[in-house]
Amino acid sequence: MFGILPTACSRAAVDVKNFPAPTQDITTAPSAGPQSVVLGGGCFWCTEGVFENVAGVTDVVSGYAGGTDASANYDAVSSGSTDHAEVIRVTYDPTKVTFGNVLKLFFSVAHDPTTLNRQGADRGRQYRSAIFFASDEQKRVADAYIKQLDAAKVFDSPIVTTLEPLTKFHIAEGYHQDYAKQHPDNPYIVHNALPKIEKLKKLTESHATTQPK
């Protein structure tokens, strides 16, 4: 992703404000504590930058999932020769944001789920759209939501997001962590991550103004 500027983390044009919420969700008891989900949506700089600005999300870590321990490094993954995807592990407070809420933002703001093994100019299986589920409940809700969005024809093309079992999450190299936050002037971030973050902020503001007081 280095050197690639406009559209590298692009997404399909959808009506974000009216994007449907999932009809199914995971009910988590407050005593269960923080929950997490691993998501692949292209360049992890962009997806991390979005979810770091979501209320109720307590931690976001960039990493790799889907491949072997030996190939869990940026040089190998970026070559496209591994089974890894660039992913983020989103940890959230289920009393403030649900699994379904996280998925809604993943599909509506964070990336384009209709491009196979690609996000904009970033191409290869390492940039695939994927949900690495850690439980049958995560798989059930994610699968139902994909079918719901496809049936409603929210996107012009079918969703290609894969559902893959999470066998292990590998934390990416330190220089990848908090990249958008640490390098807001990087041209890649300016052209790709910041517009999504701004879209998220406007969406959050519009929801806040329409909530009953």
RODOTOR-266187 format. One record per atom (N, C-alpha, C): residue in three letters; x, y, z. Coordinates in steps of 0.001 Angstrom, whole numbers, plus 500000, padded with zeros to 6 digits. Example, Ala and Ser with C-alpha at 12.3 -4.5 7.8 and 13.67 -1.06 7.14 Angstrom:
BEGIN
Ala513190494310507800/Ala512300495500507800/Ala513200496700507800/Ser512850497750507080/Ser513670498940507140/Ser512900500030507870/
//
This chain:
BEGIN
Met500803498791500000/Met500000500000500000/Met500838501261500000/Phe502146501122500210/Phe502989502291500169/Phe503008502871498756/Gly502924504195498651/Gly503005504855497367/Gly501706504926496613/Ile500680504199497056/Ile499388504235496394/Ile498564505341497022/Leu498006506215496223/Leu497291507349496783/Leu495784507208496603/Pro495150507978495719/Pro493682507981495704/Pro493075506601495469/Thr491944506366496098/Thr491051505214495951/Thr491612503908496499/Ala492780503922497139/Ala493346502668497608/Ala492485502002498666/Cys491750502759499419/Cys490859502194500437/Cys489433502628500164/Ser489054502659498920/Ser487750503180498543/Ser486628502261499006/Arg485403502747498917/Arg484257501926499283/Arg483113502237498326/Ala482149501357498284/Ala481005501546497410/Ala480177502733497893/Ala479550503416496970/Ala478710504555497322/Ala477371504063497841/Val477103504299499123/Val475843503886499723/Val475319505032500575/Asp474049504957500907/Asp473423505942501778/Asp473719505548503215/Val474791506091503765/Val475255505674505081/Val474240506018506166/Lys473618507181506073/Lys472681507604507119/Lys471479506676507220/Asn471074506085506104/Asn469910505198506101/Asn470296503734505940/Phe471555503429506222/Phe472035502058506082/Phe471320501178507103/Pro470764500050506661/Pro469970499219507585/Pro470804498587508686/Ala470259498570509885/Ala470880497867510998/Ala470570496384510882/Pro471394495528511437/Pro471122494091511357/Pro469867493716512135/Thr469077492825511587/Thr467869492372512270/Thr468194491337513340/Gln469389490768513276/Gln469852489848514306/Gln471116490400514945/Asp471324490103516222/Asp472487490615516930/Asp472854489632518034/Ile473945489912518702/Ile474378489098519833/Ile474039489840521122/Thr473321489179521995/Thr473007489755523293/Thr474073489301524287/Thr474790490268524836/Thr475884489963525753/Thr475573490518527132/Ala475688489692528137/Ala475452490147529506/Ala476522491150529915/Pro476135492209530638/Pro477116493216531074/Pro478293492600531829/Ser478030491515532539/Ser479090490874533324/Ser480118490158532454/Ala479816490011531165/Ala480729489296530263/Ala481989490097529985/Gly481916491413530159/Gly483085492246529920/Gly483316492550528460/Pro484487493107528116/Pro484784493499526737/Pro484714492313525775/Gln484251492595524561/Gln484171491598523490/Gln485059492051522332/Ser485372491131521428/Ser486213491504520294/Ser485806490752519042/Val486148491340517909/Val485913490714516607/Val487067491106515701/Val487465490191514825/Val488565490429513889/Val487984490622512493/Leu488327491752511875/Leu487751492151510593/Leu488845492459509578/Gly488644492005508345/Gly489542492331507255/Gly488808493173506227/Gly489316494367505969/Gly488661495257505015/Gly489654496058504212/Gly490675495392503703/Gly491705496101502958/Gly492794496601503884/Cys493404497707503525/Cys494478498324504298/Cys494069498517505752/Phe494830497920506672/Phe494437498039508067/Phe494654499441508625/Trp495449500263507967/Trp495568501663508403/Trp494201502348508358/Cys493439502044507297/Cys492150502715507095/Cys491077502195508048/Thr490952500879508132/Thr489913500318508999/Thr490206500632510465/Glu491465500575510853/Glu491841500922512223/Glu491463502371512513/Gly491761503265511564/Gly491467504676511752/Gly489988504941511968/Val489137504172511285/Val487693504337511462/Val487274503905512857/Phe487618502682513238/Phe487097502129514484/Phe487707502756515728/Glu488857503388515597/Glu489413504106516741/Glu488563505314517112/Asn487643505690516230/Asn486783506846516471/Asn485341506450516778/Val485103505191517075/Val483757504702517366/Val483538504674518875/Ala482483505344519333/Ala482155505329520755/Ala481835503908521203/Gly482399503492522315/Gly482184502147522809/Gly483286501182522430/Val484085501535521415/Val485246500725521050/Val486400501125521966/Thr486975500155522647/Thr488006500439523640/Thr489426500199523136/Asp489566499424522063/Asp490908499144521552/Asp490803498634520125/Val491749499045519291/Val491839498545517916/Val493302498229517636/Val493564497019517182/Val494932496580516913/Val495015496048515494/Ser496011496500514743/Ser496229495993513387/Ser497002494686513437/Gly496668493777512525/Gly497358492495512518/Gly497079491678511279/Tyr497320490386511405/Tyr497155489455510301/Tyr496372488235510786/Ala495555487658509909/Ala494800486455510246/Ala494584485636508980/Gly494498484326509162/Gly494186483435508053/Gly495338482595507562/Gly496569482934507970/Gly497733482196507495/Gly498517481562508626/Thr499752481228508354/Thr500593480536509331/Thr501364481526510204/Asp501899481007511303/Asp502736481837512178/Asp503953482359511415/Ala504548481504510608/Ala505799481856509933/Ala505625483001508936/Ser504427483122508358/Ser504218484149507331/Ser503510485388507865/Ala503374485480509179/Ala502656486621509768/Ala503580487820509941/Asn504033488356508837/Asn504850489570508844/Asn504532490371507597/Tyr504774491677507644/Tyr504309492554506572/Tyr504926492211505218/Asp506215491908505186/Asp506856491612503906/Asp506206490409503231/Ala505949489365504014/Ala505349488158503443/Ala503903488397503051/Val503141489025503933/Val501716489243503669/Val501520490157502466/Ser502296491222502386/Ser502118492186501293/Ser502523491610499942/Ser503255490499499942/Ser503621489858498675/Ser502426489169498032/Gly501389488903498833/Gly500207488232498320/Gly500355486726498230/Ser501451486184498754/Ser501721484756498626/Ser501270483948499850/Thr500696484613500848/Thr500245483912502050/Thr498717483848502066/Asp498175483153503060/Asp496720483116503220/Asp496234484203504177/His497167485002504666/His496793486046505609/His496013487174504936/Ala495184487819505729/Ala494559489090505350/Ala495041490141506338/Glu495167491376505868/Glu495383492480506798/Glu494075492675507563/Val494144492657508870/Val492939492714509686/Val493114493676510855/Ile492014493939511518/Ile492057494647512788/Ile491273493837513816/Arg491741493880515050/Arg490976493298516151/Arg490302494440516900/Val488984494457516837/Val488188495515517459/Val487675495014518806/Thr488075495668519868/Thr487575495338521201/Thr486581496414521613/Tyr485432495978522112/Tyr484367496942522394/Tyr483629496603523684/Asp482975497618524232/Asp482153497474525428/Asp480734497146524975/Pro480261495920525178/Pro478944495533524659/Pro477777496259525317/Thr478035496986526399/Thr476964497792527008/Thr476791499113526274/Lys477758499445525402/Lys477708500710524665/Lys477578500512523157/Val478116499432522657/Val478036499136521220/Val477953497626521067/Thr477091497157520174/Thr476905495723520012/Thr477722495182518844/Phe477776493877518768/Phe478431493221517641/Phe477784493669516334/Gly476463493744516328/Gly475754494199515135/Gly476104495626514760/Asn476264496503515757/Asn476673497883515490/Asn478033497921514809/Val478948497093515303/Val480295497035514726/Val480220496581513266/Leu479416495566512998/Leu479271495084511624/Leu478661496145510721/Lys477692496881511233/Lys477062497927510423/Lys478090498954509957/Leu478971499379510851/Leu480001500346510481/Leu481047499716509564/Phe481320498451509768/Phe482259497735508903/Phe481774497742507461/Phe480492497465507259/Phe479941497407505911/Phe479627498786505324/Ser479218499729506156/Ser478747501007505624/Ser479822502078505502/Val480834502036506368/Val481827503109506400/Val483249502613506142/Ala483622501511506766/Ala485034501136506827/Ala485629500633505518/His484805500002504644/His485376499448503422/His484268499129502427/Asp484671498663501257/Asp483739498234500215/Asp483674496711500223/Pro482552496137500655/Pro482458494676500751/Pro482087493987499444/Thr482091494723498337/Thr481656494138497061/Thr482799493907496076/Thr484027494241496456/Thr485160494051495542/Thr485987492864496012/Leu486142491869495165/Leu486807490628495520/Leu488322490809495562/Asn488915490501496718/Asn490365490569496897/Asn490927491923496469/Arg490190492966496835/Arg490621494290496401/Arg489928495374497213/Gln490675496428497517/Gln490106497675498000/Gln490753498786497200/Gly489998499347496265/Gly490549500385495407/Gly491732499849494618/Ala492873500533494750/Ala494071500133494015/Ala494851499032494717/Asp494498498730495951/Asp495162497643496680/Asp494546496315496246/Arg495358495443495665/Arg494846494190495121/Arg495580492998495710/Gly494860491896495892/Gly495445490675496420/Gly494589490115497549/Arg494736488822497833/Arg493928488195498877/Arg494173488805500244/Gln495335489428500418/Gln495618490051501705/Gln494707491246501972/Tyr494030491733500929/Tyr493110492866501073/Tyr491655492426500974/Arg491397491130501146/Arg490032490636501008/Arg489141491143502145/Ser487863491201501832/Ser486859491523502835/Ser486537490241503579/Ala486733490254504903/Ala486554489017505664/Ala486167489311507110/Ile485352488445507655/Ile485035488452509083/Ile485571487145509641/Phe486518487242510559/Phe487105486064511175/Phe486352485807512483/Phe485409484898512419/Phe484516484693513553/Phe485173483820514624/Ala484906484201515878/Ala485478483482517013/Ala484452482597517706/Ser483209482633517226/Ser482152481820517835/Ser481064481556516812/Asp480227480578517108/Asp479102480288516222/Asp478132481469516173/Glu478021482197517292/Glu477125483352517332/Glu477609484447516388/Gln478893484718516399/Gln479435485725515476/Gln479193485303514033/Lys479407484042513738/Lys479196483557512373/Lys477723483681511990/Arg476824483298512890/Arg475395483342512599/Arg474921484756512300/Val475291485702513142/Val474835487079512970/Val475448487696511715/Ala476737487457511476/Ala477392488011510294/Ala476782487453509012/Asp476533486155508981/Asp475941485522507803/Asp474539486067507542/Ala473753486217508601/Ala472395486741508454/Ala472413488178507949/Tyr473374488962508416/Tyr473439490375508006/Tyr473833490501506541/Ile474782489687506111/Ile475171489707504697/Ile473971489359503814/Lys473237488328504202/Lys472054487942503429/Lys471003489050503453/Gln470843489718504591/Gln469881490815504712/Gln470250491968503778/Leu471523492348503761/Leu471972493460502919/Leu471863493114501438/Asp472202491885501087/Asp472086491458499688/Asp470621491441499248/Ala469749490931500113/Ala468327490854499760/Ala467732492240499576/Ala468210493204500364/Ala467709494577500270/Ala468380495356499141/Lys469371494741498491/Lys470123495379497399/Lys470682496734497834/Val471273496733499011/Val471894497952499537/Val473059498381498650/Phe473772497408498117/Phe474888497676497199/Phe474481497284495778/Asp475157497882494807/Asp474870497561493406/Asp475338496160493035/Ser476307495640493783/Ser476852494309493510/Ser476744493454494771/Pro476770492137494606/Pro476681491254495780/Pro477874491428496718/Ile477649491210497986/Ile478717491251498984/Ile479590490001498820/Val480924490205498858/Val481853489088498681/Val482607488784499977/Thr482199489373501070/Thr482850489163502362/Thr482844487682502736/Thr483996487165503084/Thr484095485772503499/Thr483944485660505016/Leu483408484535505455/Leu483334484221506879/Leu484329483105507141/Glu485356483412507925/Glu486443482468508151/Glu486656482271509647/Pro486875481046510088/Pro487119480823511519/Pro488429481469511956/Leu488399482116513087/Leu489608482743513618/Leu490432481681514339/Thr491552481326513746/Thr492436480357514386/Thr493483481066515244/Lys493947482219514759/Lys494921482987515532/Lys495006484396514964/Phe495147485361515864/Phe495359486753515464/Phe496814487104515744/His497497487601514714/His498902487978514839/His498999489502514825/Ile499560490074515857/Ile499705491528515918/Ile500740491979514892/Ala500396493021514140/Ala501307493556513123/Ala502451494338513773/Glu503436494624512967/Glu504598495364513426/Glu504192496698514066/Gly504994497151515014/Gly504659498341515785/Gly504402499578514954/Tyr505112499748513851/Tyr504946500972513074/Tyr503598501040512360/His502867499908512314/His501536499921511710/His500452500367512707/Gln500736500267513987/Gln499707500544514984/Gln499398502046515061/Asp498107502362515141/Asp497660503768515239/Asp498210504619514096/Tyr498347504010512910/Tyr499047504699511824/Tyr498332505978511395/Ala497031505912511228/Ala496301507112510792/Ala496383508208511841/Lys496324507820513102/Lys496399508799514190/Lys497785509423514272/Gln498811508608514048/Gln500190509076514170/Gln500680509822512933/His500051509537511787/His500533510139510520/His499377510744509728/Pro498659511707510288/Pro497500512275509595/Pro497853513043508326/Asp499119513422508173/Asp499534514172506984/Asp500078513274505880/Asn500190511974506143/Asn500637511055505099/Asn499631511092503953/Pro500085511292502712/Pro499147511405501585/Pro498177510225501474/Tyr498655509037501774/Tyr497778507859501717/Tyr496633508000502710/Ile496952508435503915/Ile495946508629504955/Ile495012509767504589/Val495565510852504081/Val494751512015503694/Val493718511636502648/His494123510855501656/His493228510520500548/His492277509370500851/Asn492652508503501789/Asn491883507277501970/Asn491241507100503337/Ala491986507333504388/Ala491447507099505732/Ala490659508289506255/Leu491185509493506097/Leu490531510660506695/Leu489119510908506166/Pro488840510712504870/Pro487454510887504415/Pro486481509929505097/Lys486925508711505387/Lys486062507759506083/Lys485834508190507527/Ile486899508660508169/Ile486780509112509554/Ile485833510301509630/Glu485934511194508668/Glu485041512353508641/Glu483599511919508392/Lys483411510933507521/Lys482068510411507255/Lys481473509807508527/Leu482307509075509265/Leu481852508483510526/Leu481435509560511511/Lys482222510617511622/Lys481909511688512563/Lys480600512382512202/Lys480368512614510922/Lys479120513237510487/Lys477941512320510758/Leu478135511023510551/Leu477079510051510826/Leu476750510043512313/Thr477771510075513147/Thr477574510069514595/Thr476841511329515041/Glu477226512473514469/Glu476582513738514821/Glu475119513751514409/Ser474814513200513242/Ser473430513192512762/Ser472569512291513636/His473136511184514114/His472380510292515001/His472131510958516348/Ala473136511695516820/Ala473005512343518129/Ala471911513397518107/Thr471777514100517001/Thr470783515184516929/Thr469366514652516755/Thr469242513387516342/Thr467906512826516130/Thr467452511951517294/Gln468322511752518293/Gln467962510938519438/Gln467034511730520355/Pro465996511085520935/Pro465107511777521870/Pro465866512166523122/Lys465517513338523670/Lys466180513829524882/Lys465313513616526102/
//
